Amino acid sequence: MHCDILITGADLLTPDYKVEHDRAIAIVGQRIAEIGPTAEMAAKYQPAQLVSGEGKLAMPGLVDAHTHTCQQLLRARATDEYPMIWTRFLVPFESNLTPDDVYWSAQLACLEMIKSGTTSFADSGGVHMDRVVQAVLESGMRAAIARSTMDQEGVIPDSMKDTTQSAMEKAEKLFAGYNGAGDDRVRIWFAMRQVMSCSPELIRQTAARAKELGTGVHAHLCEHKDEVSFCLKNYQKRPAAFLDEMGMVGENFLTAHNVVLSEGDITLLVEKGVKIVHCPRANLSNHGFPKTPRILECGGSVGMGSDGACSSSLSLFDEMKVMRNGIIAYWGLPIFDPVVIRVEELVKMATQGGANALLQRDDLGSLEVGKKADVILIDIEQPHILPTHNLVSTLVEAVTAGDVNDSIIDGKLVMKDRQVLTLDEEKILAEAKKRMVDISARAGI
């Protein structure tokens, strides 16, 4: 029997976060056709491409459920800086980006994500997002891409502001031009930057139009106390309740950060099926500790995001480590509960939780027959990984981005033996170095 790719001899992470040994995965087209013992599968299939899984762990590709590909060339500029980072760095930087800057930034982001095991991501938007689409299509990755919208008078500078009508027109133009591109690897979403920068009318129109078109909305929510204070002062409601009044809160709503949620906020978001996303390194170093154990206890869907490369890397393996230690230190140790968040839940956030957030839970997030073939292979024959009493625990605590050996996205091999096959790494790095200097000079940062 023919298959396009056959992975043989791998350890395999199952949908219930156990590990099976000596497994083979047959891929036909974009999907997983069969999973079984290597000997049986090798005798059954004649593959166009054979990928050795010996000494490797096969697991679903990671899903970065909140990132900013346009901020790749701002790496480390905002580290060890006092607030307000938004006005001092992000606004001058983003408002000075050219279309080509955004393209090369997105190329660099895709390169880093592929090499760190991420196969899909949700970009909450910026300017020139058509160039991000172009970079994603060339990389072979999968993405939910939005154009950031902001129209609030007196809150944001003119260089970053649209009118309500212009913001909607630009978002709809992006949707019409690119939704479903690359054999449906690219889906276009709507976005609202956050409550403080979007008018009630823009929020209403965004919510309504996204539902009409059957797509998602990506937003920052309850990232910091200033946002809550702004909402209480201007609308006499907390952000989640205000957005619900605007018709925004629902199953197609992805909210990033979610640090300063009240008990009522959590109940509302979970009951409405909102896709909650945490960005551990960004959150813990800037805004605080999210109530993740409580959200999970209430049955909420939680994904994980890198928040872009501005102050860290794009590695979700690093995010898992920080998340585990931070949540245990803050919520677990004071009450003598070392399992306040378990390793399986962290892996789930970076895989199935992200798939839920991208509204693709039936296609992504686990290795199962019929799901899209987004598979990564981890080189586990290394002294910091093996031997181990529990490979899933070691996956969270010890595996790094550099241990990702191969990556298959949408049934196509995009990285083999750590060589990305779809992008010119040398050219991207050279172009990125040059553009970082040029942008910094233009932006005065």
Buried (B, 14 or more C-beta within 10 A) or exposed (E): EEBBBBBBBBBBBBBEBEBBEBBBBBBBBBBBBBBBEBEEBBEBBEBEBEBBBEBBBBBBBBBBBBBBBBBBBBBEBBEEEEEEBEEBBBBBBBBBBBEEBBBBBBBBBBBBBBBBBBBBBBBBBBBBBBBBBBBBBBBBBBBBBBBBBBBBEEBBEEEBBBEBEEBBEBBBEBBEEBBEBBEBBBBBBBBBBBBBBBBBEBBBBBBBBBBEBEBBBBBBBBBBEEBBEBBEEEBEBBBBBBBBBBBBBBEBBBBBBBBBBBEEBBBBBBEBBBBBBBBBBBBBEBBBBBBBBBBBEBEBBBBBBBBBBBBBBBBBBBBBBBBBBBBBEBBBEEEEEEEBBBBBBBBBBBBBBBBBBBBBBEBBBBBBEEBBBBBBBBBBEBEEBEEBEEBBBBBBBBBBBBBBBBBBBBBBBBBBEBEBEBBEBEEBBEBBEEBBEEBBEBBEB
